[in-house]
Amino acid sequence: MNSVKIGIFASLLLVTGLFSSCGEQESNTKLLLNEILIDNEDNFQDDYGLHSAWIEIFNKSFGSADLAAWHIKTSSTPGDTVDYFIPKGDILTKVNPRQHALFWADGAKSKGTFHTSFTLNAETSNWIGLYDSGNKLMDQVVIPAGALKANQSYARIYDGDTQWEVKTGEGDKYVTPSTNNKTIESNAKMEKFKEHDGSGIGMTLSAMAVVFSGLLLLFISFKLVGKASVALSRRNAMKSKGTVDIKEAKEKKLGEAPGEVFAAIAMAMHEFQSDIHDDEDTVLTMTRVKRTYSPWSSKIYNLRQLPPHK
């Protein structure tokens, strides 16, 4: 029996280790090569106003990822590999969730972090690899020679997708640097809703039903909470009075308080939280005021003299 328990426990540990290792592998491959343009005649310009080849990297995860200390490598001939080390210290190398980073393959790394030390050759095939800080290959792609014309890109169909295609710029195959590879111009759910409820009556009724259902739930909740509070207060009052008769407690209204008490408490709490009460000084100053006295303005002449009662 003990050997069976030990075997089950070991199996659970093995399965947990496999899942954790798979999770780590998934988290390490969240940065992918997403779109590449080689021959840039009049496409997107860099920060210097020049048309250069570019490489787009996509963060497919829902957490931030930093490209600092990563490598972008390329090769147009076998055995000839050029390595660009992404420098540290630039806050822009941190890619937000589901966002892109664009690198210019212009061979001028002195222009900034996002300018690589290599260029891409449109006449030959181009192999591009993305390596992490430990020089481990995370993603790679080969663009065949002659596959792209001027201003065309080689990109994943969707961001992070496994399939690649040539973006010709015609139809829905737009060249999309630093944005989604697939531009969605319509919402299928909205179109379907518009088809079945063109006048919006169904949406209005649904919205009103949701609102009134929420109000009803709030009313029921407050009602139940109020009853529970009254019952708890009555029980404490009965305990303090030493009585156990619930009918007698209800007749004497033990634990109940008039509405004025709750209104006063609510007003006091509101004034305390809103800081609208008076701020009194700690120094009391008394000033003597002198006024001229005139019997004609004395109040005793304005009071009605009533006869004394006997």
C-alpha positions in Angstrom: 0.0 0.0 0.0 2.8 2.4 0.9 4.6 1.6 -2.4 1.4 2.5 -4.4 1.1 5.8 -2.6 4.8 6.5 -3.3 4.3 5.7 -7.0 1.2 8.0 -7.2 3.1 10.8 -5.5 6.1 10.4 -7.9 3.8 10.4 -10.9 2.2 13.6 -9.7 5.6 15.2 -9.3 6.6 14.1 -12.8 3.4 15.5 -14.3 3.8 18.8 -12.4 7.4 19.1 -13.6 6.4 18.5 -17.2 3.7 21.1 -17.1 6.0 23.6 -15.5 8.7 23.0 -18.1 6.1 23.4 -20.9 5.0 26.7 -19.3 8.6 28.0 -19.2 9.1 27.1 -22.8 5.9 28.9 -23.8 6.9 32.0 -21.9 10.4 32.0 -23.5 8.9 32.0 -27.0 6.5 35.0 -26.6 8.7 37.2 -28.8 8.5 36.3 -32.5 9.5 37.5 -35.9 6.3 38.9 -37.4 6.9 40.8 -40.6 9.9 41.6 -42.8 10.3 44.1 -45.7 13.5 44.0 -47.7 13.2 46.3 -50.7 11.8 49.6 -49.3 11.4 52.1 -52.1 8.6 54.4 -50.8 7.2 52.5 -47.8 7.5 53.4 -44.2 10.3 55.8 -43.3 12.6 55.6 -40.3 13.3 58.4 -37.8 15.8 59.9 -40.2 13.4 60.1 -43.1 15.1 57.2 -45.0 13.5 54.2 -46.7 15.3 51.1 -45.3 14.5 47.5 -44.9 12.8 46.6 -41.6 12.1 43.7 -39.3 9.1 43.6 -37.0 9.0 41.6 -33.8 5.7 40.8 -32.0 5.1 40.1 -28.4 2.3 37.5 -28.5 1.9 37.2 -24.7 -0.3 39.3 -22.4 2.7 40.4 -20.4 5.6 42.8 -21.1 8.8 41.4 -22.6 12.2 43.1 -22.9 14.4 42.7 -26.0 17.5 44.1 -24.3 20.6 41.8 -24.7 18.8 39.8 -27.4 20.3 39.1 -30.8 19.0 39.4 -34.3 21.1 37.4 -36.8 20.9 37.2 -40.5 22.6 35.3 -43.3 22.3 35.6 -47.1 25.1 33.0 -47.9 25.9 29.8 -46.0 28.4 30.3 -43.2 28.2 34.1 -43.4 26.1 35.2 -40.4 25.9 38.7 -39.1 24.9 39.2 -35.5 23.3 42.4 -34.1 23.3 42.7 -30.3 20.3 44.7 -29.0 21.9 47.0 -26.4 20.7 47.4 -22.9 19.6 50.6 -21.2 16.9 51.7 -23.7 13.5 51.7 -22.2 11.9 51.3 -25.7 13.2 47.8 -25.9 10.5 46.8 -23.5 7.6 45.6 -25.7 4.1 45.9 -24.2 1.6 43.0 -24.4 0.4 42.2 -27.9 2.5 45.1 -29.3 5.3 45.3 -31.9 9.0 46.5 -32.1 10.4 47.6 -35.4 14.1 47.4 -36.3 15.7 49.0 -39.3 18.1 46.8 -41.3 20.2 49.7 -42.6 23.6 48.7 -41.4 23.9 51.9 -39.3 23.8 50.8 -35.7 25.3 54.2 -34.6 21.9 55.8 -35.4 20.2 54.1 -32.4 19.1 51.0 -30.7 16.6 50.1 -33.4 19.1 50.3 -36.3 20.9 47.0 -36.9 24.5 46.4 -38.0 23.4 44.5 -41.1 21.4 45.0 -44.3 19.1 42.6 -46.2 19.7 41.6 -49.8 16.7 41.5 -52.1 18.4 39.4 -54.8 19.3 36.5 -52.5 17.5 34.4 -49.9 17.6 35.9 -46.4 17.7 33.8 -43.2 16.8 35.8 -40.1 17.0 34.4 -36.6 15.9 35.8 -33.2 18.0 34.8 -30.2 17.5 35.5 -26.5 20.1 36.9 -24.1 21.4 33.3 -23.6 22.0 33.0 -27.3 19.2 30.5 -27.7 17.3 30.4 -31.0 13.7 31.6 -30.3 12.4 32.1 -33.8 13.6 32.0 -37.4 12.4 32.6 -40.9 13.8 32.2 -44.4 12.7 34.5 -47.2 13.3 32.9 -50.6 15.1 34.8 -53.3 12.8 36.7 -55.6 9.8 36.1 -53.3 9.3 39.8 -52.6 9.0 42.8 -55.0 9.6 46.4 -54.0 7.5 47.5 -51.0 6.2 44.0 -50.4 6.7 42.2 -47.1 6.8 38.7 -45.8 4.6 38.4 -42.8 2.5 36.0 -40.7 -1.1 36.0 -41.8 -2.2 37.0 -38.3 0.1 38.4 -35.5 1.9 35.4 -34.0 0.4 32.9 -36.5 2.3 29.9 -37.8 1.6 30.6 -41.5 3.4 33.2 -43.6 2.3 35.0 -46.7 3.5 37.8 -49.0 1.9 41.1 -48.3 1.4 42.7 -51.7 -0.4 45.8 -50.6 -3.5 44.8 -52.6 -6.9 43.8 -51.3 -6.7 42.9 -47.6 -2.9 42.1 -47.7 -1.6 45.4 -46.4 2.0 46.0 -45.4 1.6 46.9 -41.8 4.8 47.9 -39.9 4.3 48.4 -36.1 0.6 47.3 -36.3 -1.6 44.3 -36.7 -0.9 42.1 -39.7 -4.5 41.5 -40.4 -6.7 44.6 -40.5 -10.3 43.9 -39.5 -12.6 46.4 -41.1 -15.9 45.0 -39.8 -17.2 43.2 -36.7 -19.1 40.0 -37.5 -21.1 40.1 -34.3 -22.2 43.7 -34.9 -23.2 42.9 -38.4 -25.2 39.9 -37.3 -26.9 41.9 -34.5 -27.7 44.7 -37.0 -29.2 42.1 -39.4 -31.5 40.7 -36.7 -32.3 43.9 -34.8 -31.9 46.8 -37.2 -34.2 49.2 -35.3 -32.5 48.5 -31.9 -35.6 47.6 -30.1 -34.1 44.3 -28.9 -31.0 46.1 -27.6 -33.2 48.6 -25.8 -35.3 45.9 -24.1 -32.2 43.9 -23.2 -30.6 47.0 -21.6 -33.7 47.9 -19.6 -34.1 44.3 -18.4 -30.5 44.3 -17.2 -30.9 47.6 -15.4 -34.1 46.7 -13.7 -32.8 43.2 -12.8 -29.8 44.9 -11.2 -32.0 47.3 -9.2 -34.2 44.4 -8.1 -31.2 42.4 -6.9 -29.9 45.5 -5.0 -33.3 45.9 -3.4 -33.4 42.3 -2.3 -29.9 42.4 -1.0 -30.5 45.6 1.0 -33.7 44.1 2.4 -32.0 40.9 3.5 -29.1 42.8 5.0 -31.5 45.1 6.8 -33.5 42.2 8.3 -30.3 40.5 9.4 -29.0 43.6 11.0 -32.3 44.2 12.9 -32.3 40.6 14.1 -28.7 40.8 15.3 -29.4 44.1 17.1 -32.6 42.6 18.7 -30.7 39.5 19.8 -28.0 41.7 21.4 -30.6 43.8 23.1 -32.5 40.8 24.4 -29.2 39.4 25.7 -28.4 42.7 27.5 -32.0 42.8 29.0 -32.0 39.2 30.0 -35.1 38.2 28.1 -35.6 35.3 25.8 -39.2 36.0 24.6 -39.0 37.2 21.0 -42.7 38.4 21.0 -42.0 40.5 24.0 -38.9 41.9 22.5 -40.8 42.9 19.3 -43.5 44.6 21.4 -40.9 46.5 23.3 -39.0 47.2 20.1 -35.8 46.0 21.5 -32.8 46.7 19.2 -34.8 49.0 17.0 -34.0 52.6 16.6 -36.1 55.4 15.0 -35.2 56.7 11.5 -34.0 60.0 13.0 -31.1 58.2 14.7 -29.9 56.6 11.5 -30.3 60.0 9.7 -28.2 61.7 12.3 -25.5 59.0 12.2 -25.4 59.2 8.4 -25.2 63.0 8.4 -22.4 62.9 11.0 -20.4 60.4 8.9 -21.0 62.4 5.8 -19.7 65.6 7.4 -16.7 63.7 8.8 -15.7 62.2 5.5 -16.4 65.3 3.5 -14.5 67.6 5.8 -17.3 70.2 5.8 -17.5 70.6 9.5 -16.1 73.8 11.1 -12.4 74.0 11.8 -12.1 75.9 15.1 -9.0 77.7 16.3 -7.3 76.7 19.5 -6.9 80.4 20.5 -9.9 82.1 21.9 -9.9 85.9 21.4 -12.4 88.1 23.2 -12.9 91.6 22.0 -14.9 94.2 23.9 -17.4 96.0 21.8 -18.7 99.4 22.9 -22.0 100.6 21.6 -23.9 103.8 22.4 -26.9 103.2 24.5 -30.3 104.8 23.7 -33.4 104.1 25.7 -35.4 104.4 22.5 -33.8 101.3 21.1 -34.0 99.3 24.3 -35.8 96.0 24.0 -37.8 96.6 27.2 -39.9 99.2 25.4 -40.8 96.8 22.7 -42.0 94.0 25.1 -45.7 93.7 26.0 -46.3 94.1 29.7 -48.7 91.4 30.8 -50.7 91.7 34.0 -49.5 89.2 36.7 -51.6 86.2 37.3 -53.1 85.7 40.8 
